[in-house]
Amino acid sequence: MAGEKDRPVYIISVAAELVDMHPQTLRLYERKGLVAPKRSSGKTRLYSERDVEKLKEIRRLTQELGVNLAGVEEIIKLRDELYALETRFREEVLRLKAELGEKLEALKSPPALPAPRGPEPPAKKPSAAKDRPVYVISAAAELVDMHPQTLRLYERKGLIQPKRSSGKTRLYSERDVEKLREIRRLTQELGVNLAGVEEIIKLRDELEAQQARLESEIARLRLALLRELNEPQKSEPKPESA
């Protein structure tokens, strides 16, 4: 559901002034698909508050962190996915509330979304082999076609966190290897700098954690709905025997 932040109100000159950019830069970002302003009936570009926020984030990434446009595109796409996920969550909560009606007092208002950067989410159940630490650093480096020193660098930057054996040997999981391949794609194919890679990895981890939290919350609401719908059947008095 579109809110006040999505209302198209700013013409391009005003939006450009708000984000301290040239209007031509805004047109470039539109051609790149980084921002998509609405159009008036006379085809005038109209930017929303959310568009302005996105443009400010693009400016931060490009000017402060030196992220190239390919990296910015990845980051904006992930932020849009996160926003879409939260929107679907709110809509599903409202749908469940409508089904439930006024039976559950605790669900009279939509629950607040879990804080994306609050306390660490509960530890996930091991997803079988993918999270099992099995590869020593030389094997992991060979699998992703990198030098072991590069893997150590990424670890120092917080991009990857291999487990340690009892003897302090680094051990990488299949999920770590997948993440390293993604880092290689971003750096070598798209030319994204490490600051941009860090933003992308952080957003991917946040999206995954948020997905797990929201699925858990939706499951809890559905269970509450099922219990409440079954309650009348349980409380029906038994017919008296003749």
N, C-alpha and C positions, 0 to 999 in steps of 0.2 A: 504494500500500500504506500503510495507516494505521500509524503508529508510536506511540511512547510519548507524543509530543506531542498526538496526536489522541484519547487515552483520556479519556472524560468522567468527571471525578472531583470537581469542585467544585460544591456547591450554590450557588444564586444569592447568598445572603448572604455566603459566603466569597469568591466571584468578585468581588462588588461591593467587598468590603474590600480585596482584592488590587489592584484598579485605582483605588481611592479614588473610587468613584461610589456613587450611591444605587441600590438594587435596581430602583427604578422606571425609572431611566435605562437600565438593561440591558434591561428589558422594552420600552422605547421603541425601542431599537436593534434588538431582535429583530423588532418590528412593521415596522420600516423595511427589514428584510432585511439589515442590516449584520452581524449575527452570528446563528448558528443553533445554539443549544445542543441537545444530545441530550436525550432524556427517559428516565427510568427506567420500570420496569414500573408504578410508581404515579404516573406523569406528572410527576414532579419534574424540574425543569430541572437538567441536569448540564453544566458547562462544562469544556472541555479546556484544557491549557496553551496550545494554539494559539489558542483563543478568548480567553484572557486576554491573549495578545500582541496580538491584533487589537483588543481593547478599549483597551489601553494606547496603541496607535497612533491610535485614534479620539480618545482624550483629547488626545494631542499635537496632532493636526490641529485639533481644535475649540478647545482652550483656549490653546495656544501660538501657532498660526498663524491662528486665527480663521476657519477654513474652515467653510462652512455644510454642512448634512447632504447636500445634493445633490452637493456637491463630494466629501465623504467617501465617498458611495456610488460615485462614479466611481473614486476611488482604491482603495477596497477591492475593487471588481470587477477592476481591473487587477492588483492584488496576487494575487488568487485565480487569475487567468489565468496569471500568472507561475509560481505554485506548481504549477498543473495542468500547465503546459508542462514544468517540471522533473521532475514525477512521471512523465509520459509518456516523457520521455527515459530515466530510470532503468529503467523497465519495458522499453523497447525494447532497451536495452543488455543487460539480463539475458536477454531473449529471444534476441538474437544470440549471446550467450555459450553459451546452451543448445544452439543449433544447431551452434555451432563445437566444443562439447565442450572437450577439453583440448588441442586441436591448437596453439593460439596461446598460448604462455607469457605473452606481454605482456598478454593480456586475462583473466588469472585473477581480477582484482577489478575492480568497476565503476570506470571513470575518474571522477575528481572533476569536478563540474560547473564549467564556466568561471566565474570570478569575475565577478558582474554589474557590479561597479564597479571592476574592475582596469584594466589598460592598455587603451587604446582598441583595439577590434577592427580587424582588417585592413580597409582601405578597400574599400567595396563597389564592384562594377563599376557603372558608370553605367547606371541603368535607363532608358535612352533619354531621351525628351523630359521625363519627370517631374522629373529632377534637373538639367536644363539651365537655367542662369540666363538668363532672357529678358526679364522684366518690370522696368522702372524703377519706382521707388517710387510715382510718381503712378498708374501703370497698376495696380500691385498693390493700392494703396489703393482704387481704384475697383472692382476685381474683388470685394473683400471688404467694400465699403461701410464703410470706415473712413477717418479722417483720416490723412494721411501722418505727422503727429506721433505718432499712436498707434502706428504701426509702428516708429517710432524708439524709443518707450518700451519696446515689447516686445523690441526688439533689445538695449537697455541692460539689461533684466531677464534676458537670456539665453534668452528664449522662442523666438526666431527668429534665424537667422544667415544673412542674405543674403550672396551672394558679392559681390565688387567687380570692376569692370572695370579695365583698365589706367589709366583716368583716375579711379579711386576712386569711380565711380558705383555705388550699390547696385543689384544685380540679383537678382530673386526668381525662383525656379523654380515649377513647378506644385505640387511637394510643399510648398514654403513657403506657397503660396496655400491649399492644403488645411489646413495647420496653422493658419493665420490664421483660416480659417472655423471651425475647431474651437475656437479661443480665443474667438471671438465667441460661439459657441453656449454655451460654458461661462460666460462673463461676463454676457452679455445675457439668455439664456434661463434659465440655472440660477442666476445670481447668485453664482457662485463668485468669491472674491477672487483677486488675483494670486498670493498665496502658494499657494493651492490649485491654481491653473492650473499653476504651476511644478512642483508635485508630480506632477500628471497628465501633463504633457508629458514630464517626466523618466522617468516610469514607462513611457509609450508608447515612448519611444526605447529604453529598457532592454529592453522586451519584444521589440521588433523586432530589436535587436542580439543578444539571447539566442537568439531563434528562428534567426537566421542561423548563430550559433556551433553550436547543437545540431544543426541540419540538416547542417552540415559534418562534425561529429563522427560522426553516424550514418552518413553517406555513407562516411566513412573506414572504419568498422567493417564495413559491408556489403562494401566492396571487399576488405578483408582476408579476409572470410569466403569470397567468391567465389574469390579467389586460392588460399586454402587448400584449398577443395573441389576445385579443378581440379588441384592439385599432384599427387595420386596418379596421375591419368591421364597426366601428363607424365613421371612417373618410372617408369612401367611398362616393363620391358625388352621390346625388340622380339623377336618369335619368331625363333629361329635358322633360317637357310635350310637346306634339305635338301642 
